[in-house]
Amino acid sequence: MFRWILLLLFVVAVAAGLAVGALNPDSVTLDLAVARIALPLGALVLCALAVGTVCGLVLAWLLFVIPGKLKAARRRRADKESALPADPNA
């Protein structure tokens, strides 16, 4: 079921990309500090969307996933230490 949903999302994304590319064929020049890049407007929009998506996913991973895993590891370590039997020699 999950594969079918991913396949459907992939097909929708490809169709949207083709539509954006076909509806925006005009060439634009992206002037960077060290270079100029001439791209079709549709390609530039899709590249900006892809870069924004990747940046958002990386930030979400850094801000939510990693701290959650660290907190769970600390909690597991604390539970493990509290479950140890008392030292009879102490």
PDB file of N, CA, C and O in Angstrom:
ATOM      1  N   MET A   1       0.823  -1.191   0.000  1.00  0.00           N
ATOM      2  CA  MET A   1       0.000   0.000   0.000  1.00  0.00           C
ATOM      3  C   MET A   1       0.872   1.261   0.000  1.00  0.00           C
ATOM      4  O   MET A   1       0.613   2.214  -0.736  1.00  0.00           O
ATOM      5  N   PHE A   2       1.914   1.241   0.848  1.00  0.00           N
ATOM      6  CA  PHE A   2       2.804   2.397   0.948  1.00  0.00           C
ATOM      7  C   PHE A   2       3.510   2.646  -0.383  1.00  0.00           C
ATOM      8  O   PHE A   2       3.692   3.796  -0.784  1.00  0.00           O
ATOM      9  N   ARG A   3       3.909   1.572  -1.068  1.00  0.00           N
ATOM     10  CA  ARG A   3       4.584   1.725  -2.362  1.00  0.00           C
ATOM     11  C   ARG A   3       3.659   2.363  -3.387  1.00  0.00           C
ATOM     12  O   ARG A   3       4.101   3.180  -4.194  1.00  0.00           O
ATOM     13  N   TRP A   4       2.388   2.001  -3.363  1.00  0.00           N
ATOM     14  CA  TRP A   4       1.438   2.570  -4.307  1.00  0.00           C
ATOM     15  C   TRP A   4       1.240   4.057  -4.054  1.00  0.00           C
ATOM     16  O   TRP A   4       1.115   4.842  -4.994  1.00  0.00           O
ATOM     17  N   ILE A   5       1.211   4.437  -2.805  1.00  0.00           N
ATOM     18  CA  ILE A   5       1.065   5.860  -2.473  1.00  0.00           C
ATOM     19  C   ILE A   5       2.297   6.633  -2.936  1.00  0.00           C
ATOM     20  O   ILE A   5       2.178   7.721  -3.500  1.00  0.00           O
ATOM     21  N   LEU A   6       3.484   6.067  -2.697  1.00  0.00           N
ATOM     22  CA  LEU A   6       4.709   6.725  -3.160  1.00  0.00           C
ATOM     23  C   LEU A   6       4.744   6.819  -4.678  1.00  0.00           C
ATOM     24  O   LEU A   6       5.148   7.842  -5.230  1.00  0.00           O
ATOM     25  N   LEU A   7       4.321   5.754  -5.353  1.00  0.00           N
ATOM     26  CA  LEU A   7       4.290   5.769  -6.811  1.00  0.00           C
ATOM     27  C   LEU A   7       3.314   6.825  -7.323  1.00  0.00           C
ATOM     28  O   LEU A   7       3.615   7.539  -8.279  1.00  0.00           O
ATOM     29  N   LEU A   8       2.161   6.925  -6.698  1.00  0.00           N
ATOM     30  CA  LEU A   8       1.176   7.933  -7.084  1.00  0.00           C
ATOM     31  C   LEU A   8       1.718   9.346  -6.864  1.00  0.00           C
ATOM     32  O   LEU A   8       1.551  10.215  -7.719  1.00  0.00           O
ATOM     33  N   LEU A   9       2.369   9.577  -5.717  1.00  0.00           N
ATOM     34  CA  LEU A   9       2.964  10.889  -5.450  1.00  0.00           C
ATOM     35  C   LEU A   9       4.063  11.216  -6.456  1.00  0.00           C
ATOM     36  O   LEU A   9       4.198  12.363  -6.883  1.00  0.00           O
ATOM     37  N   PHE A  10       4.843  10.212  -6.832  1.00  0.00           N
ATOM     38  CA  PHE A  10       5.907  10.409  -7.813  1.00  0.00           C
ATOM     39  C   PHE A  10       5.319  10.798  -9.168  1.00  0.00           C
ATOM     40  O   PHE A  10       5.818  11.712  -9.825  1.00  0.00           O
ATOM     41  N   VAL A  11       4.263  10.108  -9.583  1.00  0.00           N
ATOM     42  CA  VAL A  11       3.626  10.414 -10.868  1.00  0.00           C
ATOM     43  C   VAL A  11       3.030  11.820 -10.851  1.00  0.00           C
ATOM     44  O   VAL A  11       3.143  12.550 -11.835  1.00  0.00           O
ATOM     45  N   VAL A  12       2.404  12.201  -9.752  1.00  0.00           N
ATOM     46  CA  VAL A  12       1.834  13.549  -9.638  1.00  0.00           C
ATOM     47  C   VAL A  12       2.948  14.597  -9.683  1.00  0.00           C
ATOM     48  O   VAL A  12       2.797  15.633 -10.332  1.00  0.00           O
ATOM     49  N   ALA A  13       4.062  14.334  -9.000  1.00  0.00           N
ATOM     50  CA  ALA A  13       5.179  15.284  -9.000  1.00  0.00           C
ATOM     51  C   ALA A  13       5.780  15.423 -10.394  1.00  0.00           C
ATOM     52  O   ALA A  13       6.112  16.531 -10.815  1.00  0.00           O
ATOM     53  N   VAL A  14       5.923  14.318 -11.108  1.00  0.00           N
ATOM     54  CA  VAL A  14       6.463  14.382 -12.469  1.00  0.00           C
ATOM     55  C   VAL A  14       5.509  15.150 -13.379  1.00  0.00           C
ATOM     56  O   VAL A  14       5.945  15.969 -14.189  1.00  0.00           O
ATOM     57  N   ALA A  15       4.219  14.890 -13.248  1.00  0.00           N
ATOM     58  CA  ALA A  15       3.237  15.611 -14.066  1.00  0.00           C
ATOM     59  C   ALA A  15       3.262  17.106 -13.758  1.00  0.00           C
ATOM     60  O   ALA A  15       3.192  17.930 -14.670  1.00  0.00           O
ATOM     61  N   ALA A  16       3.360  17.457 -12.480  1.00  0.00           N
ATOM     62  CA  ALA A  16       3.431  18.869 -12.102  1.00  0.00           C
ATOM     63  C   ALA A  16       4.710  19.502 -12.646  1.00  0.00           C
ATOM     64  O   ALA A  16       4.685  20.637 -13.121  1.00  0.00           O
ATOM     65  N   GLY A  17       5.814  18.785 -12.580  1.00  0.00           N
ATOM     66  CA  GLY A  17       7.070  19.299 -13.115  1.00  0.00           C
ATOM     67  C   GLY A  17       7.009  19.521 -14.613  1.00  0.00           C
ATOM     68  O   GLY A  17       7.498  20.531 -15.119  1.00  0.00           O
ATOM     69  N   LEU A  18       6.404  18.573 -15.324  1.00  0.00           N
ATOM     70  CA  LEU A  18       6.254  18.746 -16.769  1.00  0.00           C
ATOM     71  C   LEU A  18       5.345  19.927 -17.092  1.00  0.00           C
ATOM     72  O   LEU A  18       5.605  20.675 -18.034  1.00  0.00           O
ATOM     73  N   ALA A  19       4.288  20.094 -16.315  1.00  0.00           N
ATOM     74  CA  ALA A  19       3.375  21.216 -16.546  1.00  0.00           C
ATOM     75  C   ALA A  19       4.076  22.546 -16.293  1.00  0.00           C
ATOM     76  O   ALA A  19       3.941  23.480 -17.083  1.00  0.00           O
ATOM     77  N   VAL A  20       4.817  22.633 -15.205  1.00  0.00           N
ATOM     78  CA  VAL A  20       5.542  23.881 -14.899  1.00  0.00           C
ATOM     79  C   VAL A  20       6.576  24.161 -15.982  1.00  0.00           C
ATOM     80  O   VAL A  20       6.730  25.302 -16.416  1.00  0.00           O
ATOM     81  N   GLY A  21       7.280  23.129 -16.415  1.00  0.00           N
ATOM     82  CA  GLY A  21       8.279  23.316 -17.461  1.00  0.00           C
ATOM     83  C   GLY A  21       7.669  23.722 -18.789  1.00  0.00           C
ATOM     84  O   GLY A  21       8.227  24.560 -19.498  1.00  0.00           O
ATOM     85  N   ALA A  22       6.528  23.138 -19.133  1.00  0.00           N
ATOM     86  CA  ALA A  22       5.886  23.453 -20.410  1.00  0.00           C
ATOM     87  C   ALA A  22       5.243  24.837 -20.397  1.00  0.00           C
ATOM     88  O   ALA A  22       5.217  25.517 -21.423  1.00  0.00           O
ATOM     89  N   LEU A  23       4.730  25.252 -19.258  1.00  0.00           N
ATOM     90  CA  LEU A  23       4.049  26.546 -19.183  1.00  0.00           C
ATOM     91  C   LEU A  23       5.010  27.715 -18.980  1.00  0.00           C
ATOM     92  O   LEU A  23       4.607  28.870 -19.121  1.00  0.00           O
ATOM     93  N   ASN A  24       6.265  27.439 -18.653  1.00  0.00           N
ATOM     94  CA  ASN A  24       7.253  28.501 -18.411  1.00  0.00           C
ATOM     95  C   ASN A  24       8.524  28.236 -19.220  1.00  0.00           C
ATOM     96  O   ASN A  24       9.580  27.979 -18.640  1.00  0.00           O
ATOM     97  N   PRO A  25       8.437  28.294 -20.550  1.00  0.00           N
ATOM     98  CA  PRO A  25       9.611  27.958 -21.360  1.00  0.00           C
ATOM     99  C   PRO A  25      10.597  29.115 -21.536  1.00  0.00           C
ATOM    100  O   PRO A  25      11.686  28.914 -22.073  1.00  0.00           O
ATOM    101  N   ASP A  26      10.239  30.306 -21.098  1.00  0.00           N
ATOM    102  CA  ASP A  26      11.109  31.466 -21.298  1.00  0.00           C
ATOM    103  C   ASP A  26      12.415  31.292 -20.544  1.00  0.00           C
ATOM    104  O   ASP A  26      12.442  30.777 -19.426  1.00  0.00           O
ATOM    105  N   SER A  27      13.493  31.727 -21.172  1.00  0.00           N
ATOM    106  CA  SER A  27      14.811  31.616 -20.557  1.00  0.00           C
ATOM    107  C   SER A  27      15.075  32.823 -19.659  1.00  0.00           C
ATOM    108  O   SER A  27      14.791  33.963 -20.024  1.00  0.00           O
ATOM    109  N   VAL A  28      15.620  32.547 -18.489  1.00  0.00           N
ATOM    110  CA  VAL A  28      16.009  33.611 -17.564  1.00  0.00           C
ATOM    111  C   VAL A  28      17.471  33.410 -17.198  1.00  0.00           C
ATOM    112  O   VAL A  28      17.996  32.299 -17.262  1.00  0.00           O
ATOM    113  N   THR A  29      18.118  34.504 -16.813  1.00  0.00           N
ATOM    114  CA  THR A  29      19.518  34.437 -16.420  1.00  0.00           C
ATOM    115  C   THR A  29      19.614  34.640 -14.920  1.00  0.00           C
ATOM    116  O   THR A  29      19.149  35.645 -14.384  1.00  0.00           O
ATOM    117  N   LEU A  30      20.215  33.687 -14.260  1.00  0.00           N
ATOM    118  CA  LEU A  30      20.447  33.772 -12.823  1.00  0.00           C
ATOM    119  C   LEU A  30      21.862  34.300 -12.638  1.00  0.00           C
ATOM    120  O   LEU A  30      22.832  33.625 -12.980  1.00  0.00           O
ATOM    121  N   ASP A  31      21.977  35.504 -12.097  1.00  0.00           N
ATOM    122  CA  ASP A  31      23.276  36.154 -11.947  1.00  0.00           C
ATOM    123  C   ASP A  31      23.797  35.907 -10.537  1.00  0.00           C
ATOM    124  O   ASP A  31      23.338  36.529  -9.579  1.00  0.00           O
ATOM    125  N   LEU A  32      24.751  35.000 -10.416  1.00  0.00           N
ATOM    126  CA  LEU A  32      25.407  34.728  -9.144  1.00  0.00           C
ATOM    127  C   LEU A  32      26.656  35.595  -9.047  1.00  0.00           C
ATOM    128  O   LEU A  32      27.016  36.270 -10.011  1.00  0.00           O
ATOM    129  N   ALA A  33      27.305  35.582  -7.920  1.00  0.00           N
ATOM    130  CA  ALA A  33      28.487  36.429  -7.744  1.00  0.00           C
ATOM    131  C   ALA A  33      29.628  36.000  -8.664  1.00  0.00           C
ATOM    132  O   ALA A  33      30.395  36.843  -9.130  1.00  0.00           O
ATOM    133  N   VAL A  34      29.745  34.715  -8.928  1.00  0.00           N
ATOM    134  CA  VAL A  34      30.883  34.220  -9.701  1.00  0.00           C
ATOM    135  C   VAL A  34      30.503  33.716 -11.085  1.00  0.00           C
ATOM    136  O   VAL A  34      31.385  33.468 -11.908  1.00  0.00           O
ATOM    137  N   ALA A  35      29.222  33.558 -11.360  1.00  0.00           N
ATOM    138  CA  ALA A  35      28.816  33.004 -12.650  1.00  0.00           C
ATOM    139  C   ALA A  35      27.403  33.455 -12.990  1.00  0.00           C
ATOM    140  O   ALA A  35      26.641  33.909 -12.136  1.00  0.00           O
ATOM    141  N   ARG A  36      27.087  33.311 -14.269  1.00  0.00           N
ATOM    142  CA  ARG A  36      25.722  33.549 -14.743  1.00  0.00           C
ATOM    143  C   ARG A  36      25.216  32.247 -15.345  1.00  0.00           C
ATOM    144  O   ARG A  36      25.906  31.588 -16.123  1.00  0.00           O
ATOM    145  N   ILE A  37      23.997  31.898 -14.965  1.00  0.00           N
ATOM    146  CA  ILE A  37      23.414  30.655 -15.447  1.00  0.00           C
ATOM    147  C   ILE A  37      22.123  30.992 -16.177  1.00  0.00           C
ATOM    148  O   ILE A  37      21.246  31.652 -15.619  1.00  0.00           O
ATOM    149  N   ALA A  38      22.003  30.541 -17.422  1.00  0.00           N
ATOM    150  CA  ALA A  38      20.777  30.745 -18.196  1.00  0.00           C
ATOM    151  C   ALA A  38      19.976  29.448 -18.156  1.00  0.00           C
ATOM    152  O   ALA A  38      20.446  28.403 -18.605  1.00  0.00           O
ATOM    153  N   LEU A  39      18.765  29.527 -17.615  1.00  0.00           N
ATOM    154  CA  LEU A  39      17.888  28.363 -17.485  1.00  0.00           C
ATOM    155  C   LEU A  39      16.479  28.740 -17.919  1.00  0.00           C
ATOM    156  O   LEU A  39      16.102  29.911 -17.868  1.00  0.00           O
ATOM    157  N   PRO A  40      15.704  27.757 -18.344  1.00  0.00           N
ATOM    158  CA  PRO A  40      14.274  28.028 -18.528  1.00  0.00           C
ATOM    159  C   PRO A  40      13.639  28.345 -17.172  1.00  0.00           C
ATOM    160  O   PRO A  40      14.057  27.813 -16.144  1.00  0.00           O
ATOM    161  N   LEU A  41      12.644  29.202 -17.180  1.00  0.00           N
ATOM    162  CA  LEU A  41      12.011  29.628 -15.936  1.00  0.00           C
ATOM    163  C   LEU A  41      11.431  28.445 -15.168  1.00  0.00           C
ATOM    164  O   LEU A  41      11.526  28.399 -13.942  1.00  0.00           O
ATOM    165  N   GLY A  42      10.836  27.497 -15.870  1.00  0.00           N
ATOM    166  CA  GLY A  42      10.272  26.317 -15.211  1.00  0.00           C
ATOM    167  C   GLY A  42      11.327  25.508 -14.484  1.00  0.00           C
ATOM    168  O   GLY A  42      11.093  25.038 -13.371  1.00  0.00           O
ATOM    169  N   ALA A  43      12.493  25.341 -15.105  1.00  0.00           N
ATOM    170  CA  ALA A  43      13.578  24.595 -14.467  1.00  0.00           C
ATOM    171  C   ALA A  43      14.082  25.326 -13.234  1.00  0.00           C
ATOM    172  O   ALA A  43      14.391  24.700 -12.220  1.00  0.00           O
ATOM    173  N   LEU A  44      14.165  26.640 -13.317  1.00  0.00           N
ATOM    174  CA  LEU A  44      14.623  27.423 -12.173  1.00  0.00           C
ATOM    175  C   LEU A  44      13.637  27.332 -11.013  1.00  0.00           C
ATOM    176  O   LEU A  44      14.045  27.223  -9.857  1.00  0.00           O
ATOM    177  N   VAL A  45      12.343  27.377 -11.316  1.00  0.00           N
ATOM    178  CA  VAL A  45      11.321  27.249 -10.272  1.00  0.00           C
ATOM    179  C   VAL A  45      11.405  25.874  -9.620  1.00  0.00           C
ATOM    180  O   VAL A  45      11.343  25.763  -8.396  1.00  0.00           O
ATOM    181  N   LEU A  46      11.545  24.828 -10.428  1.00  0.00           N
ATOM    182  CA  LEU A  46      11.631  23.472  -9.874  1.00  0.00           C
ATOM    183  C   LEU A  46      12.911  23.271  -9.061  1.00  0.00           C
ATOM    184  O   LEU A  46      12.892  22.583  -8.040  1.00  0.00           O
ATOM    185  N   CYS A  47      14.015  23.860  -9.503  1.00  0.00           N
ATOM    186  CA  CYS A  47      15.266  23.771  -8.725  1.00  0.00           C
ATOM    187  C   CYS A  47      15.114  24.481  -7.384  1.00  0.00           C
ATOM    188  O   CYS A  47      15.562  23.974  -6.356  1.00  0.00           O
ATOM    189  N   ALA A  48      14.488  25.647  -7.394  1.00  0.00           N
ATOM    190  CA  ALA A  48      14.271  26.372  -6.141  1.00  0.00           C
ATOM    191  C   ALA A  48      13.369  25.572  -5.206  1.00  0.00           C
ATOM    192  O   ALA A  48      13.601  25.540  -3.998  1.00  0.00           O
ATOM    193  N   LEU A  49      12.353  24.934  -5.753  1.00  0.00           N
ATOM    194  CA  LEU A  49      11.464  24.094  -4.948  1.00  0.00           C
ATOM    195  C   LEU A  49      12.224  22.913  -4.354  1.00  0.00           C
ATOM    196  O   LEU A  49      12.044  22.581  -3.182  1.00  0.00           O
ATOM    197  N   ALA A  50      13.070  22.280  -5.157  1.00  0.00           N
ATOM    198  CA  ALA A  50      13.840  21.131  -4.674  1.00  0.00           C
ATOM    199  C   ALA A  50      14.831  21.545  -3.585  1.00  0.00           C
ATOM    200  O   ALA A  50      14.963  20.856  -2.573  1.00  0.00           O
ATOM    201  N   VAL A  51      15.520  22.657  -3.786  1.00  0.00           N
ATOM    202  CA  VAL A  51      16.480  23.131  -2.784  1.00  0.00           C
ATOM    203  C   VAL A  51      15.761  23.504  -1.491  1.00  0.00           C
ATOM    204  O   VAL A  51      16.248  23.193  -0.404  1.00  0.00           O
ATOM    205  N   GLY A  52      14.625  24.157  -1.594  1.00  0.00           N
ATOM    206  CA  GLY A  52      13.850  24.514  -0.404  1.00  0.00           C
ATOM    207  C   GLY A  52      13.350  23.293   0.341  1.00  0.00           C
ATOM    208  O   GLY A  52      13.357  23.270   1.572  1.00  0.00           O
ATOM    209  N   THR A  53      12.913  22.274  -0.393  1.00  0.00           N
ATOM    210  CA  THR A  53      12.444  21.039   0.238  1.00  0.00           C
ATOM    211  C   THR A  53      13.578  20.345   0.975  1.00  0.00           C
ATOM    212  O   THR A  53      13.404  19.899   2.109  1.00  0.00           O
ATOM    213  N   VAL A  54      14.734  20.252   0.338  1.00  0.00           N
ATOM    214  CA  VAL A  54      15.881  19.601   0.980  1.00  0.00           C
ATOM    215  C   VAL A  54      16.311  20.381   2.219  1.00  0.00           C
ATOM    216  O   VAL A  54      16.590  19.779   3.256  1.00  0.00           O
ATOM    217  N   CYS A  55      16.369  21.706   2.132  1.00  0.00           N
ATOM    218  CA  CYS A  55      16.742  22.517   3.301  1.00  0.00           C
ATOM    219  C   CYS A  55      15.735  22.340   4.435  1.00  0.00           C
ATOM    220  O   CYS A  55      16.128  22.228   5.597  1.00  0.00           O
ATOM    221  N   GLY A  56      14.461  22.315   4.118  1.00  0.00           N
ATOM    222  CA  GLY A  56      13.433  22.111   5.138  1.00  0.00           C
ATOM    223  C   GLY A  56      13.538  20.750   5.799  1.00  0.00           C
ATOM    224  O   GLY A  56      13.388  20.639   7.016  1.00  0.00           O
ATOM    225  N   LEU A  57      13.793  19.710   5.012  1.00  0.00           N
ATOM    226  CA  LEU A  57      13.938  18.366   5.577  1.00  0.00           C
ATOM    227  C   LEU A  57      15.168  18.265   6.471  1.00  0.00           C
ATOM    228  O   LEU A  57      15.120  17.637   7.529  1.00  0.00           O
ATOM    229  N   VAL A  58      16.263  18.879   6.052  1.00  0.00           N
ATOM    230  CA  VAL A  58      17.482  18.852   6.873  1.00  0.00           C
ATOM    231  C   VAL A  58      17.253  19.599   8.185  1.00  0.00           C
ATOM    232  O   VAL A  58      17.660  19.124   9.245  1.00  0.00           O
ATOM    233  N   LEU A  59      16.609  20.757   8.124  1.00  0.00           N
ATOM    234  CA  LEU A  59      16.329  21.507   9.351  1.00  0.00           C
ATOM    235  C   LEU A  59      15.388  20.746  10.275  1.00  0.00           C
ATOM    236  O   LEU A  59      15.592  20.735  11.489  1.00  0.00           O
ATOM    237  N   ALA A  60      14.371  20.116   9.724  1.00  0.00           N
ATOM    238  CA  ALA A  60      13.453  19.324  10.553  1.00  0.00           C
ATOM    239  C   ALA A  60      14.194  18.168  11.208  1.00  0.00           C
ATOM    240  O   ALA A  60      13.944  17.845  12.369  1.00  0.00           O
ATOM    241  N   TRP A  61      15.103  17.545  10.466  1.00  0.00           N
ATOM    242  CA  TRP A  61      15.893  16.437  11.015  1.00  0.00           C
ATOM    243  C   TRP A  61      16.783  16.937  12.149  1.00  0.00           C
ATOM    244  O   TRP A  61      16.882  16.299  13.197  1.00  0.00           O
ATOM    245  N   LEU A  62      17.430  18.082  11.935  1.00  0.00           N
ATOM    246  CA  LEU A  62      18.329  18.622  12.956  1.00  0.00           C
ATOM    247  C   LEU A  62      17.577  19.115  14.190  1.00  0.00           C
ATOM    248  O   LEU A  62      18.066  18.967  15.310  1.00  0.00           O
ATOM    249  N   LEU A  63      16.399  19.696  14.000  1.00  0.00           N
ATOM    250  CA  LEU A  63      15.678  20.302  15.116  1.00  0.00           C
ATOM    251  C   LEU A  63      14.759  19.344  15.860  1.00  0.00           C
ATOM    252  O   LEU A  63      14.453  19.578  17.029  1.00  0.00           O
ATOM    253  N   PHE A  64      14.315  18.275  15.216  1.00  0.00           N
ATOM    254  CA  PHE A  64      13.334  17.405  15.857  1.00  0.00           C
ATOM    255  C   PHE A  64      13.802  15.963  16.007  1.00  0.00           C
ATOM    256  O   PHE A  64      13.647  15.384  17.082  1.00  0.00           O
ATOM    257  N   VAL A  65      14.359  15.380  14.982  1.00  0.00           N
ATOM    258  CA  VAL A  65      14.701  13.953  15.020  1.00  0.00           C
ATOM    259  C   VAL A  65      15.908  13.703  15.907  1.00  0.00           C
ATOM    260  O   VAL A  65      15.852  12.850  16.793  1.00  0.00           O
ATOM    261  N   ILE A  66      16.987  14.421  15.690  1.00  0.00           N
ATOM    262  CA  ILE A  66      18.206  14.186  16.479  1.00  0.00           C
ATOM    263  C   ILE A  66      17.985  14.471  17.962  1.00  0.00           C
ATOM    264  O   ILE A  66      18.362  13.634  18.783  1.00  0.00           O
ATOM    265  N   PRO A  67      17.393  15.610  18.357  1.00  0.00           N
ATOM    266  CA  PRO A  67      17.152  15.812  19.794  1.00  0.00           C
ATOM    267  C   PRO A  67      16.244  14.743  20.395  1.00  0.00           C
ATOM    268  O   PRO A  67      16.442  14.346  21.543  1.00  0.00           O
ATOM    269  N   GLY A  68      15.262  14.275  19.647  1.00  0.00           N
ATOM    270  CA  GLY A  68      14.390  13.215  20.150  1.00  0.00           C
ATOM    271  C   GLY A  68      15.143  11.923  20.388  1.00  0.00           C
ATOM    272  O   GLY A  68      14.919  11.242  21.389  1.00  0.00           O
ATOM    273  N   LYS A  69      16.038  11.581  19.469  1.00  0.00           N
ATOM    274  CA  LYS A  69      16.837  10.363  19.641  1.00  0.00           C
ATOM    275  C   LYS A  69      17.791  10.498  20.824  1.00  0.00           C
ATOM    276  O   LYS A  69      17.979   9.544  21.578  1.00  0.00           O
ATOM    277  N   LEU A  70      18.390  11.668  20.993  1.00  0.00           N
ATOM    278  CA  LEU A  70      19.286  11.878  22.126  1.00  0.00           C
ATOM    279  C   LEU A  70      18.528  11.796  23.446  1.00  0.00           C
ATOM    280  O   LEU A  70      19.018  11.211  24.411  1.00  0.00           O
ATOM    281  N   LYS A  71      17.335  12.379  23.488  1.00  0.00           N
ATOM    282  CA  LYS A  71      16.522  12.336  24.699  1.00  0.00           C
ATOM    283  C   LYS A  71      16.110  10.900  25.021  1.00  0.00           C
ATOM    284  O   LYS A  71      16.132  10.499  26.184  1.00  0.00           O
ATOM    285  N   ALA A  72      15.740  10.133  24.017  1.00  0.00           N
ATOM    286  CA  ALA A  72      15.362   8.733  24.233  1.00  0.00           C
ATOM    287  C   ALA A  72      16.558   7.921  24.714  1.00  0.00           C
ATOM    288  O   ALA A  72      16.408   7.054  25.574  1.00  0.00           O
ATOM    289  N   ALA A  73      17.738   8.190  24.173  1.00  0.00           N
ATOM    290  CA  ALA A  73      18.934   7.467  24.611  1.00  0.00           C
ATOM    291  C   ALA A  73      19.261   7.802  26.062  1.00  0.00           C
ATOM    292  O   ALA A  73      19.628   6.919  26.837  1.00  0.00           O
ATOM    293  N   ARG A  74      19.128   9.082  26.433  1.00  0.00           N
ATOM    294  CA  ARG A  74      19.363   9.464  27.827  1.00  0.00           C
ATOM    295  C   ARG A  74      18.356   8.795  28.757  1.00  0.00           C
ATOM    296  O   ARG A  74      18.711   8.333  29.841  1.00  0.00           O
ATOM    297  N   ARG A  75      17.109   8.747  28.327  1.00  0.00           N
ATOM    298  CA  ARG A  75      16.067   8.117  29.140  1.00  0.00           C
ATOM    299  C   ARG A  75      16.339   6.615  29.294  1.00  0.00           C
ATOM    300  O   ARG A  75      16.180   6.058  30.381  1.00  0.00           O
ATOM    301  N   ARG A  76      16.750   5.968  28.199  1.00  0.00           N
ATOM    302  CA  ARG A  76      17.081   4.540  28.268  1.00  0.00           C
ATOM    303  C   ARG A  76      18.253   4.292  29.209  1.00  0.00           C
ATOM    304  O   ARG A  76      18.245   3.344  29.994  1.00  0.00           O
ATOM    305  N   ARG A  77      19.261   5.157  29.121  1.00  0.00           N
ATOM    306  CA  ARG A  77      20.436   5.009  29.983  1.00  0.00           C
ATOM    307  C   ARG A  77      20.050   5.201  31.448  1.00  0.00           C
ATOM    308  O   ARG A  77      20.524   4.463  32.312  1.00  0.00           O
ATOM    309  N   ALA A  78      19.199   6.178  31.735  1.00  0.00           N
ATOM    310  CA  ALA A  78      18.764   6.422  33.113  1.00  0.00           C
ATOM    311  C   ALA A  78      17.920   5.256  33.624  1.00  0.00           C
ATOM    312  O   ALA A  78      18.053   4.862  34.782  1.00  0.00           O
ATOM    313  N   ASP A  79      17.061   4.704  32.782  1.00  0.00           N
ATOM    314  CA  ASP A  79      16.253   3.550  33.192  1.00  0.00           C
ATOM    315  C   ASP A  79      17.134   2.336  33.448  1.00  0.00           C
ATOM    316  O   ASP A  79      16.889   1.566  34.377  1.00  0.00           O
ATOM    317  N   LYS A  80      18.149   2.170  32.629  1.00  0.00           N
ATOM    318  CA  LYS A  80      19.057   1.032  32.789  1.00  0.00           C
ATOM    319  C   LYS A  80      19.838   1.154  34.097  1.00  0.00           C
ATOM    320  O   LYS A  80      20.026   0.164  34.804  1.00  0.00           O
ATOM    321  N   GLU A  81      20.290   2.363  34.417  1.00  0.00           N
ATOM    322  CA  GLU A  81      21.054   2.565  35.650  1.00  0.00           C
ATOM    323  C   GLU A  81      20.169   2.403  36.882  1.00  0.00           C
ATOM    324  O   GLU A  81      20.629   1.896  37.905  1.00  0.00           O
ATOM    325  N   SER A  82      18.921   2.823  36.803  1.00  0.00           N
ATOM    326  CA  SER A  82      18.036   2.695  37.964  1.00  0.00           C
ATOM    327  C   SER A  82      17.571   1.256  38.156  1.00  0.00           C
ATOM    328  O   SER A  82      17.147   0.888  39.252  1.00  0.00           O
ATOM    329  N   ALA A  83      17.643   0.439  37.114  1.00  0.00           N
ATOM    330  CA  ALA A  83      17.213  -0.958  37.217  1.00  0.00           C
ATOM    331  C   ALA A  83      18.324  -1.864  37.734  1.00  0.00           C
ATOM    332  O   ALA A  83      18.070  -3.034  38.023  1.00  0.00           O
ATOM    333  N   LEU A  84      19.539  -1.360  37.856  1.00  0.00           N
ATOM    334  CA  LEU A  84      20.647  -2.177  38.354  1.00  0.00           C
ATOM    335  C   LEU A  84      20.446  -2.490  39.836  1.00  0.00           C
ATOM    336  O   LEU A  84      19.973  -1.637  40.586  1.00  0.00           O
ATOM    337  N   PRO A  85      20.798  -3.696  40.263  1.00  0.00           N
ATOM    338  CA  PRO A  85      20.668  -4.022  41.690  1.00  0.00           C
ATOM    339  C   PRO A  85      21.668  -3.213  42.517  1.00  0.00           C
ATOM    340  O   PRO A  85      22.725  -2.812  42.031  1.00  0.00           O
ATOM    341  N   ALA A  86      21.309  -2.988  43.756  1.00  0.00           N
ATOM    342  CA  ALA A  86      22.180  -2.224  44.653  1.00  0.00           C
ATOM    343  C   ALA A  86      23.451  -3.013  44.927  1.00  0.00           C
ATOM    344  O   ALA A  86      23.427  -4.243  44.981  1.00  0.00           O
ATOM    345  N   ASP A  87      24.553  -2.307  45.097  1.00  0.00           N
ATOM    346  CA  ASP A  87      25.840  -2.946  45.369  1.00  0.00           C
ATOM    347  C   ASP A  87      25.871  -3.394  46.834  1.00  0.00           C
ATOM    348  O   ASP A  87      25.780  -2.553  47.728  1.00  0.00           O
ATOM    349  N   PRO A  88      25.998  -4.699  47.099  1.00  0.00           N
ATOM    350  CA  PRO A  88      25.992  -5.171  48.494  1.00  0.00           C
ATOM    351  C   PRO A  88      27.251  -4.772  49.265  1.00  0.00           C
ATOM    352  O   PRO A  88      27.232  -4.777  50.496  1.00  0.00           O
ATOM    353  N   ASN A  89      28.336  -4.428  48.584  1.00  0.00           N
ATOM    354  CA  ASN A  89      29.591  -4.074  49.255  1.00  0.00           C
ATOM    355  C   ASN A  89      29.632  -2.611  49.659  1.00  0.00           C
ATOM    356  O   ASN A  89      30.544  -2.197  50.373  1.00  0.00           O
ATOM    357  N   ALA A  90      28.683  -1.836  49.227  1.00  0.00           N
ATOM    358  CA  ALA A  90      28.723  -0.402  49.509  1.00  0.00           C
ATOM    359  C   ALA A  90      28.164  -0.075  50.863  1.00  0.00           C
ATOM    360  O   ALA A  90      28.128   1.093  51.250  1.00  0.00           O
TER     361      ALA A  90
END
